[in-house]
Amino acid sequence: MNDRVKVTMDAGVADVRLVRGDKMNALDPAMFEALREAGQSLIAMPGLRAVVLSGEGRAFCAGLDFGRFEKMAQNPGDGGMGMSHEMRLGARTHGLSNDAQYAVMVWQDVPVPVIAAVHGVAFGGGFQLALGADLRFVTADTRMSVMEIKWGLVPDMAGALLMRGLARADVIRELTWSGRVFDGTEAQALGFATRVCADPYAEALALAREIAGRSPDAIRAGKRLLQLAESADPGTVLQAESDEQIRLLGSANQTEAVAANLQKRAPVFADPPPGR
């Protein structure tokens, strides 16, 4: 995945960068594959505490590679991918997701917080990729769009699923039907951006490092719990709160957090076992 996505690790923070800057990190088959591989490589990575997802060059991600649309026009039966739309999009290859959807949803499966640092543009699939992160830091002049309508399409990289938890239904409809471009300031007002800042990458790294200094057990439990709370019924969520807290109370990392605070020193946490 080195020619599309680069992953480096430092003190528990994975720095994941789209490195197709000459194409504004546009999504081609190799980029989809690299995103899936990068996310999957992090799911069970020992020592992982937080992830920053960003793009090199002028943009976070400009969406689907324009060449894909040219091939769609030339080969309407297969979308330029060498297979039917039903074969390419209909197959559930990763649980509930197809291949393209999992390039976004894999970041939900990463057990630690994922922060997207977004600059330049995040159009279409690039916008949906940013939605796959837990948090989105953007510049005020970042341009975003649910741009699929421009090409006679609908968002199909988990956008319909992920947008519904962030913005009002009527706002999502307006953006999906118009495809209009909105900036980072409006994105925050609508609910799509977590923070507007001058340097999203620097601020994302700073928060990731802060998270890396917290109990990894509690951080991972928090991600599980908050994901569940987005869709589960109240009883299930309340029970999950209790279950997660029972597992944390008196555990080695929770005891270390208390001791470090009382002794006014930096905590030393142990990595959680695989799968937790």
C-alpha positions in Angstrom: 0.0 0.0 0.0 3.1 2.3 0.0 2.2 4.0 -3.3 -1.2 5.0 -2.1 -1.3 4.9 1.7 1.6 5.2 4.1 1.4 4.2 7.8 4.0 5.1 10.4 3.9 4.5 14.2 5.2 6.7 17.0 4.5 6.3 20.7 1.2 4.5 20.0 -0.1 6.9 17.4 -0.5 5.6 13.8 0.0 8.3 11.2 -2.0 7.2 8.1 -1.5 9.3 5.0 -2.9 9.1 1.6 0.1 9.7 -0.6 -1.3 10.2 -4.1 -0.9 13.9 -3.9 -0.4 14.4 -7.6 -4.0 13.2 -8.1 -5.3 15.0 -5.0 -5.5 11.5 -3.4 -8.3 10.5 -5.7 -9.8 7.1 -5.2 -8.9 4.4 -7.7 -9.0 0.6 -7.2 -5.5 0.7 -5.7 -6.4 3.4 -3.3 -9.5 1.5 -2.1 -7.4 -1.6 -1.6 -4.7 0.4 0.3 -7.3 2.0 2.6 -8.8 -1.4 3.5 -5.3 -2.9 4.0 -4.2 0.0 6.2 -7.2 -0.1 8.4 -7.1 -3.9 8.7 -3.4 -3.8 9.6 -4.3 -1.5 12.6 -7.2 -3.5 14.0 -4.9 -6.0 15.8 -1.7 -3.9 16.0 0.0 -4.2 19.4 0.5 -0.9 21.2 -2.0 1.1 19.1 -3.5 4.0 21.0 -4.9 6.4 18.4 -4.9 7.1 14.6 -4.6 10.2 12.5 -5.9 10.0 8.9 -4.8 12.6 6.4 -3.8 13.3 2.8 -0.6 14.7 1.4 -0.4 17.6 -1.0 -3.3 20.0 -1.8 -6.2 17.9 -0.6 -7.5 15.3 1.8 -9.2 13.4 -1.0 -10.9 14.7 -4.2 -13.2 11.6 -4.5 -13.4 9.1 -7.2 -10.6 9.3 -9.8 -11.9 11.1 -12.8 -10.7 8.3 -15.0 -13.3 6.1 -13.5 -16.1 8.3 -14.7 -14.6 8.4 -18.2 -14.6 4.6 -18.2 -18.2 4.5 -17.0 -19.2 6.6 -20.0 -17.3 4.2 -22.3 -18.4 1.0 -20.7 -21.8 1.7 -19.0 -22.3 -2.0 -18.3 -19.4 -2.5 -16.0 -18.5 1.0 -14.8 -15.0 0.6 -16.1 -14.2 -2.0 -13.5 -14.4 -5.1 -15.6 -17.4 -6.5 -13.9 -21.1 -5.8 -13.6 -22.4 -3.2 -11.1 -24.2 -6.0 -9.2 -21.0 -8.0 -8.9 -19.0 -5.0 -7.9 -21.4 -3.3 -5.5 -23.9 -6.0 -4.5 -21.5 -8.5 -3.0 -21.1 -8.1 0.8 -17.3 -8.8 1.0 -16.7 -7.4 4.5 -19.5 -8.2 6.9 -22.3 -5.7 6.0 -20.1 -3.8 3.5 -18.9 -4.2 0.0 -15.3 -3.4 -0.9 -15.8 0.3 -1.4 -17.9 0.7 1.7 -15.3 -1.1 3.8 -12.6 1.4 2.8 -14.6 3.8 4.9 -16.2 1.4 7.5 -12.8 -0.2 8.4 -12.0 2.9 10.4 -15.0 2.2 12.5 -13.6 -1.3 13.2 -10.2 0.1 14.3 -10.7 -0.2 18.1 -9.1 3.2 19.0 -10.1 6.8 18.1 -9.5 7.8 14.5 -9.1 11.5 13.8 -9.3 12.7 10.2 -7.3 15.9 9.4 -9.0 17.4 6.4 -7.7 20.2 4.2 -8.2 21.3 0.6 -11.2 19.3 -0.6 -13.1 16.3 0.5 -15.6 15.6 -2.3 -17.8 12.6 -2.8 -16.0 9.5 -1.7 -13.4 11.7 0.0 -16.1 13.3 2.1 -17.4 9.8 3.0 -13.9 8.7 3.9 -13.7 11.5 6.4 -17.0 10.5 7.9 -15.6 7.1 8.6 -13.3 8.6 11.3 -14.5 9.3 14.8 -13.5 13.0 14.7 -12.9 15.4 11.8 -10.6 18.4 12.1 -10.9 20.8 9.2 -9.6 24.2 8.0 -12.2 27.0 7.6 -11.7 27.0 3.9 -11.8 23.2 3.4 -14.4 22.5 0.7 -16.7 19.5 1.0 -19.5 18.1 -1.0 -21.8 15.1 -1.3 -20.9 15.3 -5.0 -22.3 12.0 -6.4 -25.4 13.8 -7.8 -23.1 15.6 -10.3 -22.5 12.2 -11.9 -26.1 11.0 -11.6 -25.3 8.8 -8.6 -26.0 8.6 -4.9 -23.4 8.3 -2.1 -22.5 4.6 -1.8 -19.5 4.5 0.5 -21.5 4.3 3.7 -22.4 8.0 3.4 -26.1 7.5 4.0 -25.4 5.5 7.2 -22.7 7.8 8.6 -24.3 11.2 7.7 -27.5 10.3 9.6 -25.7 10.4 13.0 -24.2 13.8 12.3 -26.7 16.1 10.7 -30.4 16.7 10.4 -32.3 14.6 7.9 -33.4 17.6 5.8 -29.8 18.9 5.7 -28.6 15.6 4.4 -31.3 15.5 1.7 -30.5 19.1 0.6 -26.8 18.3 0.3 -27.4 14.9 -1.4 -29.8 16.3 -4.0 -27.9 19.5 -4.7 -24.3 18.4 -4.5 -23.4 21.9 -3.5 -20.0 22.7 -2.0 -19.7 23.9 1.6 -16.7 25.1 3.6 -15.3 23.9 6.8 -17.0 26.5 8.9 -20.4 25.4 7.6 -19.4 21.8 8.0 -18.9 22.3 11.7 -22.2 24.2 12.0 -24.0 21.3 10.2 -22.3 18.7 12.4 -19.9 17.1 9.9 -16.7 18.7 11.4 -15.6 18.4 15.0 -13.2 21.3 15.0 -12.2 24.1 12.7 -8.5 24.9 13.0 -5.6 26.5 11.1 -3.6 23.3 11.0 -5.8 20.2 11.3 -2.9 17.8 11.0 -1.0 19.3 13.9 -4.0 19.5 16.1 -5.1 16.0 15.2 -1.6 14.7 16.1 -1.7 16.6 19.4 -5.0 15.1 20.4 -3.9 11.7 19.3 -0.8 11.9 21.5 -3.0 13.1 24.4 -5.3 10.1 23.9 -2.2 7.8 23.7 -1.4 8.9 27.3 -4.8 7.7 28.6 -5.7 4.2 29.7 -6.0 2.2 26.5 -8.6 0.0 28.1 -10.9 3.0 28.9 -10.3 4.5 25.5 -11.3 1.4 23.6 -14.3 0.8 25.9 -15.4 4.3 25.2 -15.3 3.8 21.5 -17.3 0.5 21.8 -19.8 2.1 24.1 -20.3 5.3 22.0 -20.7 3.4 18.8 -23.3 1.2 20.4 -25.2 4.2 21.8 -25.7 5.6 18.3 -28.2 2.9 17.3 -29.1 0.6 20.2 -32.2 0.9 22.4 -31.8 2.6 25.8 -31.8 -0.6 27.8 -29.0 -2.0 25.8 -26.9 1.1 26.1 -27.4 1.4 29.9 -26.5 -2.3 30.3 -23.4 -1.7 28.1 -22.3 1.2 30.3 -22.5 -1.0 33.4 -20.7 -3.9 31.6 -17.8 -1.8 30.4 -17.4 -0.1 33.8 -17.4 -3.5 35.6 -14.5 -4.7 33.4 -12.6 -1.5 34.0 -13.0 -1.1 37.7 -10.1 -2.6 39.6 -8.2 -3.6 36.4 -4.5 -3.0 36.2 -4.7 0.0 33.9 -7.5 1.6 35.9 -5.6 1.1 39.1 -2.5 2.6 37.4 -4.5 5.7 36.3 -5.6 6.3 39.9 -2.1 5.8 41.3 -0.5 8.1 38.7 -3.0 10.9 39.4 -2.5 10.6 43.2 1.3 10.5 42.9 1.3 13.3 40.3 3.3 11.3 37.7 2.9 10.0 34.2 1.0 6.7 34.1 2.6 3.6 32.6 -0.2 1.5 30.9 -0.1 -2.0 29.7 -1.4 -2.8 26.2 -4.8 -4.5 26.2 -5.0 -8.1 24.9 -5.8 -8.6 21.2 -9.5 -8.2 20.5 -10.2 -5.8 23.3 
